[in-house]
Each structure stands twice: as C-alpha cells, then as structure tokens.
Amino acid sequence: MREHQEIIQAPLVTEKGSLLAEKTNQVLFRVRPGANKIEVKQAVEALFKVKVLKVRMSRYLGKIRRVGKNAGRLPQWKKAYVTLKEGDKIDFFGGA
C-alpha cells in the first residue's frame, strides 16, 4: 500500500472547488492516476483528521502539446471530489 502523501498530490483551489466547499462541504484534490476511492478516503482521513462520507473520481487525459514539429502529451491525472461529514472542514489558507 502506498503512503498517504503519495496518493494525494495537491488540493485543487478553483472557483468551482470553493463553491462546492461552501454549498455541499466537498473538497477537491489532485490524486495519483492509479489511486482508487478507498485509498483516497483513507489518505484524507489520516492526513487531515476529518471524516469522509463519499469520494467521487474524475480521470483526465493529458493534452497534446507541440513545440515546432515535435508533438508530445502532458501526463494524465485524476481529480477526487471528497465529501466531508457535516461540521468537518479543511482550511488550506489558515483562516486568511
């Protein structure tokens, strides 16, 4: 089993994510492409000391990028929508 810090790569701080946090108590994370819902739930509960009710996942393929004649692809990634228990909160900015 992977370490919790390896599964969750970064929080996604976007307009959509902040609206979800206010309305439905959900938090967005960028996670490893090989991670599953159970691993994400365990990692969030261990790292942030909150209770997770539900996890939804979205997979994104890497975009094709060109530099001159050479074409390449950015790496694929996954987004996790984590629903927290009522009353639990993850504050990424320290109350600022």
N, C-alpha and C positions, 0 to 999 in steps of 0.2 A: 504494500500500500504506500502511496506517495505521501510526502509531508504536506501539511495543510498550506504552508506558504508556497508550495509548488503548484497547487491546484488553482488558487485564486491569484491572478496576475495583477489586477488593479481594479479599483472602483471606477465605474463609468459615471462621470458627473456631467450630465447633459440637461437640457431643458425638459425633455421627456422624463428623464430619471427623477428630476426634482418634483415634477408634477405627480408622478407615481408615489413618491415618498410622502407627499402631503396628503393625497387622497386615499390611497389604498395601503399605506405602510409597506411599500415594496422598495427594495434596493437593487441597483444594477451592478453587476460585476463582470469584468472580462476574465474568462477562465480558460484553462488549457483545452485544446481541441479534443483530447482524449478523455476528459473528465465526464463523469456521469452525475445524475441528480443526487445520489446518495453521498458521493464524495464531497460535492459542493455543500450539501446540508451539514455534514459533519465538520467541514472546514470552517464554515461561517460560525457555527455554534461554538467551536473551540477557540477561534481567534477573537471573536467579538463578544463572547459571553451573552448571547441572546438565544431565544427560542425561535426556530424556523418552522413555519407551518407548511409551506409549499415552495417548490422550486420548479420554474419553467425554464427551458433552454431554447436558444436560437443559434443556428450554425450559419456562419458567413464565409463564403468563398473569397479567396484573395482576388483583388482586382488585377487586371493586366496592365502593366506599365511598359512604356517604351523609352529607350534612350537611343536616338539615332535609328539604326537598322535593327538593333537588338531588342527583343521583346522578352519580358520576364513577368513573373506573377508574384504578388505580395502573398505572405503566408495567410492561410485560413485561420479563423478564430471563432470562439463561441462566446455568447452573451448569456448570463444567467439572471433571471428575474427571481429574486428571493423575497418571499412574503414573510414578514415577521409577525410574531404574536402581538396582540393589542397591548400597548404600553411599552414595548421594547423599541429602541431606536438606536441607529448607528449614526454618529455625528462625525463626518470626515473633516470638518473645518474647525473643530474645537470650540463651537459656540460663537464663531465670528460672524 
